[in-house]
Amino acid sequence: MKIMAIDYGDSRIGLAVSDALGIIASPVGTIKSVGMRGDIDTLAAQAKELGAELIVLGLPLNMDGSAGERAEKTRKLGDVLGKVSGLTVEYMDERLSSVSAERVLDEAEMHWSKRKKVVDTIAAQIILQTYLDKKKKQQGE
Protein backbone atom coordinates (compact mmCIF):
# COMPACT_ATOMS: atom_id res chain seq x y z
CA MET A 1 0.00 0.00 0.00
CA LYS A 2 1.40 3.37 -1.01
CA ILE A 3 1.27 6.10 1.62
CA MET A 4 1.69 9.84 1.06
CA ALA A 5 3.08 11.99 3.86
CA ILE A 6 2.63 15.71 4.29
CA ASP A 7 4.69 18.28 6.18
CA TYR A 8 2.14 21.12 6.24
CA GLY A 9 3.52 24.62 6.58
CA ASP A 10 2.20 28.14 6.15
CA SER A 11 4.22 28.86 3.02
CA ARG A 12 5.44 25.45 1.79
CA ILE A 13 4.13 21.90 2.01
CA GLY A 14 6.55 18.99 1.81
CA LEU A 15 5.47 15.68 0.31
CA ALA A 16 6.86 12.16 0.47
CA VAL A 17 5.57 8.78 -0.65
CA SER A 18 6.29 5.21 0.33
CA ASP A 19 6.99 2.30 -1.96
CA ALA A 20 4.13 -0.15 -2.50
CA LEU A 21 5.46 -2.45 0.23
CA GLY A 22 5.47 0.35 2.80
CA ILE A 23 9.17 -0.03 3.58
CA ILE A 24 10.93 3.05 2.22
CA ALA A 25 9.87 6.71 2.19
CA SER A 26 11.03 8.90 -0.70
CA PRO A 27 10.77 12.68 -1.06
CA VAL A 28 8.35 13.87 -3.74
CA GLY A 29 8.81 17.62 -3.64
CA THR A 30 7.40 20.79 -2.20
CA ILE A 31 4.34 22.76 -3.18
CA LYS A 32 3.61 26.38 -2.39
CA SER A 33 0.73 26.90 0.01
CA VAL A 34 -2.13 28.93 -1.48
CA GLY A 35 -4.55 28.76 1.44
CA MET A 36 -6.31 25.86 3.07
CA ARG A 37 -9.00 25.26 0.40
CA GLY A 38 -6.53 25.34 -2.50
CA ASP A 39 -4.03 23.27 -0.53
CA ILE A 40 -6.65 20.59 0.13
CA ASP A 41 -7.55 20.33 -3.56
CA THR A 42 -3.88 20.15 -4.58
CA LEU A 43 -3.05 17.56 -1.91
CA ALA A 44 -6.04 15.39 -2.82
CA ALA A 45 -4.96 15.50 -6.48
CA GLN A 46 -1.36 14.64 -5.52
CA ALA A 47 -2.52 11.66 -3.46
CA LYS A 48 -4.54 10.37 -6.40
CA GLU A 49 -1.67 10.95 -8.85
CA LEU A 50 0.78 9.09 -6.59
CA GLY A 51 -1.64 6.20 -6.08
CA ALA A 52 -1.72 6.75 -2.32
CA GLU A 53 -4.16 4.68 -0.30
CA LEU A 54 -3.46 6.47 3.00
CA ILE A 55 -2.26 9.93 3.99
CA VAL A 56 0.03 10.58 6.95
CA LEU A 57 -0.03 14.18 8.08
CA GLY A 58 2.72 15.51 10.33
CA LEU A 59 1.20 16.87 13.53
CA PRO A 60 3.20 19.78 14.97
CA LEU A 61 2.84 19.20 18.71
CA ASN A 62 4.52 21.41 21.28
CA MET A 63 7.66 20.03 22.91
CA ASP A 64 5.61 19.04 25.98
CA GLY A 65 3.29 16.98 23.75
CA SER A 66 0.36 19.38 23.92
CA ALA A 67 -1.51 20.54 20.82
CA GLY A 68 -1.29 24.24 20.05
CA GLU A 69 -2.87 26.47 17.43
CA ARG A 70 -0.77 25.04 14.59
CA ALA A 71 -1.74 21.46 15.49
CA GLU A 72 -5.43 22.42 15.47
CA LYS A 73 -5.05 24.02 12.02
CA THR A 74 -3.33 20.85 10.81
CA ARG A 75 -6.12 18.64 12.18
CA LYS A 76 -8.71 20.84 10.45
CA LEU A 77 -6.85 20.43 7.15
CA GLY A 78 -6.60 16.67 7.71
CA ASP A 79 -10.31 16.29 8.45
CA VAL A 80 -11.34 18.07 5.25
CA LEU A 81 -8.59 16.42 3.17
CA GLY A 82 -9.87 13.01 4.24
CA LYS A 83 -13.39 13.87 3.08
CA VAL A 84 -12.25 15.41 -0.24
CA SER A 85 -9.76 12.66 -1.10
CA GLY A 86 -11.81 9.76 0.25
CA LEU A 87 -8.67 8.50 2.01
CA THR A 88 -7.96 7.88 5.66
CA VAL A 89 -5.72 10.54 7.20
CA GLU A 90 -3.53 9.49 10.10
CA TYR A 91 -1.41 11.87 12.16
CA MET A 92 2.24 11.43 13.09
CA ASP A 93 4.06 13.47 15.70
CA GLU A 94 6.44 15.64 13.72
CA ARG A 95 8.36 17.21 16.59
CA LEU A 96 11.95 17.71 15.53
CA SER A 97 11.39 16.46 11.96
CA SER A 98 12.52 19.82 10.57
CA VAL A 99 15.54 19.77 12.89
CA SER A 100 16.36 16.27 11.63
CA ALA A 101 15.93 17.42 8.04
CA GLU A 102 18.32 20.32 8.65
CA ARG A 103 20.82 17.85 10.13
CA VAL A 104 20.56 15.65 7.01
CA LEU A 105 21.19 18.67 4.81
CA ASP A 106 24.16 19.70 6.99
CA GLU A 107 25.66 16.25 6.52
CA ALA A 108 25.09 16.52 2.78
CA GLU A 109 26.82 19.91 2.92
CA MET A 110 23.96 21.53 1.04
CA HIS A 111 24.32 25.28 0.66
CA TRP A 112 21.82 27.29 2.71
CA SER A 113 20.37 28.94 -0.40
CA LYS A 114 19.18 25.55 -1.72
CA ARG A 115 17.90 24.19 1.60
CA LYS A 116 14.70 26.20 1.60
CA LYS A 117 13.55 24.31 -1.49
CA VAL A 118 14.08 20.82 -0.04
CA VAL A 119 13.87 20.99 3.76
CA ASP A 120 10.09 20.48 3.80
CA THR A 121 10.13 17.44 1.52
CA ILE A 122 12.96 15.91 3.60
CA ALA A 123 10.87 16.59 6.73
CA ALA A 124 7.92 14.80 5.06
CA GLN A 125 10.23 11.90 4.23
CA ILE A 126 11.36 11.70 7.87
CA ILE A 127 7.75 11.82 9.09
CA LEU A 128 6.79 9.01 6.73
CA GLN A 129 9.82 6.83 7.47
CA THR A 130 9.15 7.20 11.21
CA TYR A 131 5.54 6.17 10.60
CA LEU A 132 6.57 3.15 8.49
CA ASP A 133 9.15 2.02 11.05
CA LYS A 134 6.64 2.36 13.87
CA LYS A 135 4.04 0.29 11.99
CA LYS A 136 6.60 -2.38 11.16
CA LYS A 137 7.64 -2.59 14.81
CA GLN A 138 3.99 -2.87 15.93
CA GLN A 139 3.37 -5.68 13.45
CA GLY A 140 6.44 -7.53 14.70
CA GLU A 141 5.24 -7.49 18.29
Contacts in CASP RR format, 6 or more apart in sequence:
PFRMAT RR
TARGET T0000
AUTHOR 0000-0000-0000
METHOD contacts of the structure
MODEL  1
MKIMAIDYGDSRIGLAVSDALGIIASPVGTIKSVGMRGDIDTLAAQAKEL
GAELIVLGLPLNMDGSAGERAEKTRKLGDVLGKVSGLTVEYMDERLSSVS
AERVLDEAEMHWSKRKKVVDTIAAQIILQTYLDKKKKQQGE
1 18 0 8 1.000
1 20 0 8 1.000
1 22 0 8 1.000
1 53 0 8 1.000
1 54 0 8 1.000
2 17 0 8 1.000
2 18 0 8 1.000
2 19 0 8 1.000
2 20 0 8 1.000
2 22 0 8 1.000
2 50 0 8 1.000
2 51 0 8 1.000
2 52 0 8 1.000
2 53 0 8 1.000
2 54 0 8 1.000
3 17 0 8 1.000
3 18 0 8 1.000
3 22 0 8 1.000
3 52 0 8 1.000
3 53 0 8 1.000
3 54 0 8 1.000
3 55 0 8 1.000
3 56 0 8 1.000
3 128 0 8 1.000
3 131 0 8 1.000
3 132 0 8 1.000
4 15 0 8 1.000
4 16 0 8 1.000
4 17 0 8 1.000
4 18 0 8 1.000
4 28 0 8 1.000
4 46 0 8 1.000
4 47 0 8 1.000
4 50 0 8 1.000
4 51 0 8 1.000
4 52 0 8 1.000
4 54 0 8 1.000
4 55 0 8 1.000
4 56 0 8 1.000
4 128 0 8 1.000
5 15 0 8 1.000
5 16 0 8 1.000
5 17 0 8 1.000
5 18 0 8 1.000
5 25 0 8 1.000
5 55 0 8 1.000
5 56 0 8 1.000
5 57 0 8 1.000
5 58 0 8 1.000
5 92 0 8 1.000
5 124 0 8 1.000
5 125 0 8 1.000
5 127 0 8 1.000
5 128 0 8 1.000
5 131 0 8 1.000
6 13 0 8 1.000
6 14 0 8 1.000
6 15 0 8 1.000
6 43 0 8 1.000
6 55 0 8 1.000
6 56 0 8 1.000
6 57 0 8 1.000
6 58 0 8 1.000
6 124 0 8 1.000
6 127 0 8 1.000
7 13 0 8 1.000
7 14 0 8 1.000
7 15 0 8 1.000
7 16 0 8 1.000
7 58 0 8 1.000
7 94 0 8 1.000
7 97 0 8 1.000
7 98 0 8 1.000
7 120 0 8 1.000
7 121 0 8 1.000
7 123 0 8 1.000
7 124 0 8 1.000
7 127 0 8 1.000
8 14 0 8 1.000
8 39 0 8 1.000
8 57 0 8 1.000
8 58 0 8 1.000
8 74 0 8 1.000
8 77 0 8 1.000
9 33 0 8 1.000
9 120 0 8 1.000
10 33 0 8 1.000
11 32 0 8 1.000
11 33 0 8 1.000
12 30 0 8 1.000
12 31 0 8 1.000
12 32 0 8 1.000
12 33 0 8 1.000
12 116 0 8 1.000
12 120 0 8 1.000
13 30 0 8 1.000
13 31 0 8 1.000
13 32 0 8 1.000
13 33 0 8 1.000
13 39 0 8 1.000
13 43 0 8 1.000
13 120 0 8 1.000
14 27 0 8 1.000
14 28 0 8 1.000
14 29 0 8 1.000
14 30 0 8 1.000
14 31 0 8 1.000
14 120 0 8 1.000
14 121 0 8 1.000
14 123 0 8 1.000
14 124 0 8 1.000
15 27 0 8 1.000
15 28 0 8 1.000
15 29 0 8 1.000
15 30 0 8 1.000
15 31 0 8 1.000
15 43 0 8 1.000
15 46 0 8 1.000
15 121 0 8 1.000
15 124 0 8 1.000
16 25 0 8 1.000
16 26 0 8 1.000
16 27 0 8 1.000
16 28 0 8 1.000
16 29 0 8 1.000
16 121 0 8 1.000
16 124 0 8 1.000
16 125 0 8 1.000
16 127 0 8 1.000
16 128 0 8 1.000
17 25 0 8 1.000
17 26 0 8 1.000
17 28 0 8 1.000
17 50 0 8 1.000
17 52 0 8 1.000
17 128 0 8 1.000
18 24 0 8 1.000
18 25 0 8 1.000
18 26 0 8 1.000
18 128 0 8 1.000
18 132 0 8 1.000
19 26 0 8 1.000
22 132 0 8 1.000
23 132 0 8 1.000
23 136 0 8 1.000
24 129 0 8 1.000
24 132 0 8 1.000
25 125 0 8 1.000
25 126 0 8 1.000
25 128 0 8 1.000
25 129 0 8 1.000
25 132 0 8 1.000
26 125 0 8 1.000
27 118 0 8 1.000
27 121 0 8 1.000
27 122 0 8 1.000
27 124 0 8 1.000
27 125 0 8 1.000
28 46 0 8 1.000
28 50 0 8 1.000
28 121 0 8 1.000
28 124 0 8 1.000
29 118 0 8 1.000
29 120 0 8 1.000
29 121 0 8 1.000
29 124 0 8 1.000
30 117 0 8 1.000
30 118 0 8 1.000
30 120 0 8 1.000
30 121 0 8 1.000
31 39 0 8 1.000
31 42 0 8 1.000
31 43 0 8 1.000
31 46 0 8 1.000
33 39 0 8 1.000
34 42 0 8 1.000
36 73 0 8 1.000
36 76 0 8 1.000
36 77 0 8 1.000
36 80 0 8 1.000
39 77 0 8 1.000
40 77 0 8 1.000
40 80 0 8 1.000
40 81 0 8 1.000
40 84 0 8 1.000
41 84 0 8 1.000
43 55 0 8 1.000
43 81 0 8 1.000
43 85 0 8 1.000
44 81 0 8 1.000
44 82 0 8 1.000
44 84 0 8 1.000
44 85 0 8 1.000
44 86 0 8 1.000
47 55 0 8 1.000
47 85 0 8 1.000
47 87 0 8 1.000
48 85 0 8 1.000
52 87 0 8 1.000
53 87 0 8 1.000
54 87 0 8 1.000
54 88 0 8 1.000
54 89 0 8 1.000
54 90 0 8 1.000
55 78 0 8 1.000
55 81 0 8 1.000
55 82 0 8 1.000
55 85 0 8 1.000
55 87 0 8 1.000
55 88 0 8 1.000
55 89 0 8 1.000
55 90 0 8 1.000
56 89 0 8 1.000
56 90 0 8 1.000
56 91 0 8 1.000
56 92 0 8 1.000
56 127 0 8 1.000
56 128 0 8 1.000
56 131 0 8 1.000
57 74 0 8 1.000
57 77 0 8 1.000
57 78 0 8 1.000
57 81 0 8 1.000
57 89 0 8 1.000
57 90 0 8 1.000
57 91 0 8 1.000
57 92 0 8 1.000
58 74 0 8 1.000
58 91 0 8 1.000
58 92 0 8 1.000
58 93 0 8 1.000
58 94 0 8 1.000
58 97 0 8 1.000
58 124 0 8 1.000
58 127 0 8 1.000
59 67 0 8 1.000
59 71 0 8 1.000
59 74 0 8 1.000
59 75 0 8 1.000
59 91 0 8 1.000
59 92 0 8 1.000
59 93 0 8 1.000
59 94 0 8 1.000
60 70 0 8 1.000
60 71 0 8 1.000
60 74 0 8 1.000
60 94 0 8 1.000
60 95 0 8 1.000
61 67 0 8 1.000
61 68 0 8 1.000
61 71 0 8 1.000
61 93 0 8 1.000
61 94 0 8 1.000
61 95 0 8 1.000
62 68 0 8 1.000
62 71 0 8 1.000
63 95 0 8 1.000
65 93 0 8 1.000
65 95 0 8 1.000
67 75 0 8 1.000
74 91 0 8 1.000
75 91 0 8 1.000
78 89 0 8 1.000
79 89 0 8 1.000
81 87 0 8 1.000
81 89 0 8 1.000
82 88 0 8 1.000
82 89 0 8 1.000
90 131 0 8 1.000
92 127 0 8 1.000
92 128 0 8 1.000
92 130 0 8 1.000
92 131 0 8 1.000
92 134 0 8 1.000
94 123 0 8 1.000
94 127 0 8 1.000
97 123 0 8 1.000
97 126 0 8 1.000
97 127 0 8 1.000
97 130 0 8 1.000
98 119 0 8 1.000
98 120 0 8 1.000
98 123 0 8 1.000
100 123 0 8 1.000
100 126 0 8 1.000
101 119 0 8 1.000
101 120 0 8 1.000
101 122 0 8 1.000
101 123 0 8 1.000
101 125 0 8 1.000
101 126 0 8 1.000
102 115 0 8 1.000
102 119 0 8 1.000
104 122 0 8 1.000
104 126 0 8 1.000
105 115 0 8 1.000
105 118 0 8 1.000
105 119 0 8 1.000
105 122 0 8 1.000
110 118 0 8 1.000
END
